[in-house]
Amino acid sequence: MQYSSKENVIECLSIIIEKSNLVIERNEKITSFHDFLSSSTNMTRPASGIGKTICGVL
């Protein structure tokens, strides 16, 4: 059985918490983006209008 010092355990737990927070932030961003894609308000223009805007015609 391997023993670790209290400082090593605390450092490892700190790293685990930091990584967990990064995963939570990433998941919140993905959820926000998914909500944006599935909302009806971002579909206010027809697709043909979007293409013309991108090409600079409108």
PAROVO-365504 format. One line per field, with one value per residue: x, y, z of N, C-alpha, C, O in turn; residue number from 1. Coordinates in pm, 1 decimal. Example, Ala and Ser with C-alpha at 12.3 -4.5 7.8 and 13.67 -1.06 7.14 Angstrom:
# residues 2
n.c1 c(1319.0,1285.0)
n.c2 c(-569.0,-225.0)
n.c3 c(780.0,708.0)
ca.c1 c(1230.0,1367.0)
ca.c2 c(-450.0,-106.0)
ca.c3 c(780.0,714.0)
c.c1 c(1320.0,1290.0)
c.c2 c(-330.0,3.0)
c.c3 c(780.0,787.0)
o.c1 c(1423.6,1340.9)
o.c2 c(-331.9,113.8)
o.c3 c(846.5,803.9)
i c(1,2)
# end
This chain:
# residues 58
n.c1 c(84.2,52.5,158.0,74.6,179.0,7.8,9.1,50.0,-186.4,-373.5,-289.4,-339.3,-619.5,-689.5,-613.3,-789.1,-1035.3,-1001.5,-983.4,-1236.9,-1397.4,-1328.6,-1439.7,-1709.9,-1751.1,-1704.3,-1915.3,-2133.3,-2100.5,-2136.8,-2403.3,-2528.1,-2473.5,-2607.8,-2869.7,-2894.8,-2880.1,-3110.8,-3311.8,-3590.5,-3561.9,-3320.6,-3363.3,-3465.3,-3432.5,-3463.3,-3278.4,-3169.0,-3139.4,-2940.7,-2721.5,-2688.3,-2618.5,-2372.7,-2223.9,-2216.7,-2415.8,-2659.7)
n.c2 c(-117.8,220.3,523.7,866.2,1200.2,1447.9,1697.1,1626.5,1489.6,1694.3,1865.3,1704.8,1677.8,1943.1,1982.4,1804.2,1927.1,2168.6,2076.4,1963.0,2191.1,2314.2,2133.4,2161.7,2431.8,2407.9,2237.1,2402.7,2601.0,2449.6,2372.3,2624.2,2699.5,2497.0,2557.5,2803.3,2722.4,2568.5,2748.3,2943.5,3207.8,3264.5,3200.4,3393.1,3490.8,3377.4,3100.6,3160.2,3436.2,3461.8,3351.2,3538.9,3762.0,3683.3,3668.7,3931.3,4054.0,4157.7)
n.c3 c(0.0,-81.0,65.3,102.6,155.9,350.7,224.0,-44.3,-101.8,-67.2,-271.6,-496.8,-477.0,-513.1,-779.4,-903.5,-844.8,-982.4,-1250.2,-1270.5,-1251.8,-1492.8,-1674.4,-1609.2,-1684.3,-1961.6,-2033.2,-1972.0,-2165.7,-2397.8,-2360.5,-2365.4,-2629.5,-2765.0,-2684.8,-2813.9,-3084.2,-3101.8,-3057.0,-3171.6,-3236.8,-3361.9,-3618.8,-3794.2,-4051.2,-4388.4,-4526.8,-4777.8,-4768.9,-4579.3,-4712.0,-4917.5,-4768.7,-4663.5,-4895.8,-4958.6,-5107.9,-5016.5)
ca.c1 c(0.0,133.4,112.9,108.2,173.3,-114.0,24.4,29.3,-329.3,-440.4,-255.0,-413.9,-760.5,-699.9,-607.2,-914.9,-1139.7,-976.6,-1022.6,-1382.8,-1453.8,-1310.8,-1539.3,-1839.8,-1755.7,-1718.5,-2051.0,-2224.6,-2087.8,-2200.8,-2547.6,-2570.7,-2468.6,-2717.7,-2992.2,-2897.1,-2912.0,-3246.8,-3411.6,-3653.3,-3529.2,-3205.8,-3405.9,-3554.7,-3416.9,-3453.3,-3140.7,-3120.3,-3097.4,-2813.0,-2618.8,-2664.5,-2546.4,-2234.5,-2158.3,-2214.6,-2514.6,-2762.8)
ca.c2 c(0.0,341.6,633.3,999.7,1302.6,1529.0,1802.1,1566.4,1461.0,1823.4,1913.0,1623.2,1716.7,2075.6,1963.3,1740.3,2030.1,2262.1,2009.1,1949.4,2322.3,2335.8,2050.2,2225.6,2550.2,2362.0,2185.6,2517.3,2664.6,2361.3,2383.1,2755.7,2696.2,2410.7,2635.3,2902.2,2655.3,2515.8,2853.7,2988.0,3347.6,3277.3,3160.5,3498.8,3513.5,3254.1,3060.1,3229.5,3569.1,3448.7,3331.2,3665.6,3849.9,3636.8,3703.7,4076.3,4100.3,4237.3)
ca.c3 c(0.0,-93.3,149.8,53.9,259.1,352.3,123.2,-176.5,-115.6,-85.5,-405.7,-593.0,-469.1,-573.3,-925.0,-943.6,-839.4,-1092.8,-1374.9,-1268.1,-1283.3,-1636.6,-1742.4,-1586.5,-1771.1,-2099.3,-2050.4,-1973.5,-2296.9,-2495.4,-2338.4,-2414.4,-2775.6,-2807.4,-2667.0,-2921.3,-3209.9,-3102.5,-3037.5,-3296.0,-3264.5,-3450.5,-3752.6,-3839.4,-4194.4,-4466.2,-4556.7,-4897.4,-4725.9,-4509.5,-4814.8,-4986.4,-4676.8,-4656.1,-5022.1,-4970.3,-5205.1,-4949.2)
c.c1 c(89.0,72.5,158.0,101.4,44.9,-108.3,0.7,-118.3,-406.0,-412.9,-331.5,-562.3,-783.5,-699.6,-736.8,-1028.3,-1124.3,-1019.7,-1174.6,-1450.7,-1440.1,-1413.3,-1678.1,-1854.7,-1776.6,-1860.7,-2154.0,-2219.5,-2155.4,-2352.2,-2600.5,-2574.1,-2581.7,-2850.9,-3005.9,-2938.8,-3056.4,-3353.2,-3466.8,-3614.2,-3408.5,-3239.4,-3497.7,-3543.7,-3413.4,-3307.5,-3085.8,-3073.4,-2963.6,-2700.4,-2587.0,-2587.9,-2399.9,-2158.8,-2154.4,-2315.7,-2618.1,-2708.4)
c.c2 c(124.4,453.7,765.8,1097.0,1382.7,1636.8,1748.4,1538.1,1589.9,1878.1,1835.7,1659.3,1853.6,2067.0,1901.3,1842.1,2128.3,2201.8,1994.0,2081.0,2353.9,2255.6,2111.6,2348.2,2510.2,2313.5,2298.1,2587.6,2581.1,2371.2,2516.0,2757.6,2609.6,2483.5,2739.5,2837.0,2607.9,2623.1,2899.4,3130.6,3363.4,3237.3,3266.5,3526.4,3380.5,3224.7,3133.2,3370.1,3566.1,3432.3,3459.4,3762.7,3810.9,3676.0,3854.5,4132.1,4189.2,4363.9)
c.c3 c(0.0,-9.5,90.6,169.2,244.6,244.3,-17.8,-202.3,-141.8,-225.0,-512.9,-593.5,-531.7,-725.5,-975.9,-945.2,-954.5,-1226.2,-1382.2,-1303.1,-1431.5,-1716.4,-1727.5,-1675.7,-1916.1,-2125.7,-2052.5,-2108.4,-2404.3,-2483.0,-2390.8,-2566.2,-2830.0,-2794.5,-2776.8,-3052.4,-3215.4,-3081.2,-3171.5,-3330.9,-3355.7,-3593.4,-3813.9,-3988.2,-4268.0,-4501.1,-4678.5,-4862.5,-4655.5,-4610.3,-4887.9,-4898.0,-4669.4,-4782.4,-5044.6,-5068.8,-5139.3,-4892.1)
o.c1 c(188.1,-48.5,267.3,28.1,-17.9,-209.3,-60.7,-168.2,-493.2,-503.0,-382.3,-623.2,-885.9,-776.5,-788.4,-1109.1,-1223.0,-1085.1,-1233.6,-1550.1,-1530.0,-1467.5,-1755.7,-1959.9,-1857.2,-1919.5,-2251.9,-2323.0,-2223.3,-2422.2,-2706.2,-2667.6,-2644.4,-2936.0,-3115.7,-3023.4,-3117.7,-3472.5,-3397.5,-3632.0,-3395.1,-3152.2,-3597.1,-3637.3,-3364.8,-3224.1,-2966.9,-2976.6,-2882.5,-2594.6,-2470.6,-2502.4,-2312.5,-2041.5,-2093.8,-2303.2,-2661.2,-2782.8)
o.c2 c(131.4,476.2,775.7,1077.9,1384.0,1665.2,1815.3,1560.5,1594.3,1931.4,1894.5,1670.1,1876.6,2136.0,1941.8,1842.8,2166.9,2268.6,2010.5,2082.6,2414.0,2305.0,2113.3,2367.3,2571.2,2345.6,2290.5,2629.4,2634.8,2377.7,2520.2,2811.4,2644.9,2473.0,2762.3,2890.4,2607.2,2593.2,2894.2,3171.5,3466.7,3240.0,3232.7,3580.6,3281.1,3315.2,3165.1,3418.5,3657.5,3493.4,3486.5,3837.0,3897.6,3712.7,3900.3,4247.5,4287.4,4441.6)
o.c3 c(72.7,-12.5,35.0,266.2,138.7,180.0,-100.9,-312.5,-228.5,-289.7,-608.4,-699.9,-596.1,-792.4,-1080.0,-1038.1,-1017.3,-1306.4,-1488.9,-1375.6,-1490.3,-1815.3,-1823.1,-1736.8,-1986.4,-2229.0,-2126.7,-2160.3,-2491.8,-2584.0,-2453.8,-2625.5,-2929.9,-2882.8,-2827.6,-3124.1,-3322.2,-3086.6,-3273.1,-3445.7,-3421.3,-3680.3,-3878.3,-4046.9,-4213.9,-4504.1,-4682.1,-4921.0,-4670.4,-4595.2,-4917.5,-4946.1,-4669.1,-4775.5,-5141.4,-5109.9,-5199.8,-4832.4)
i c(1,2,3,4,5,6,7,8,9,10,11,12,13,14,15,16,17,18,19,20,21,22,23,24,25,26,27,28,29,30,31,32,33,34,35,36,37,38,39,40,41,42,43,44,45,46,47,48,49,50,51,52,53,54,55,56,57,58)
# end
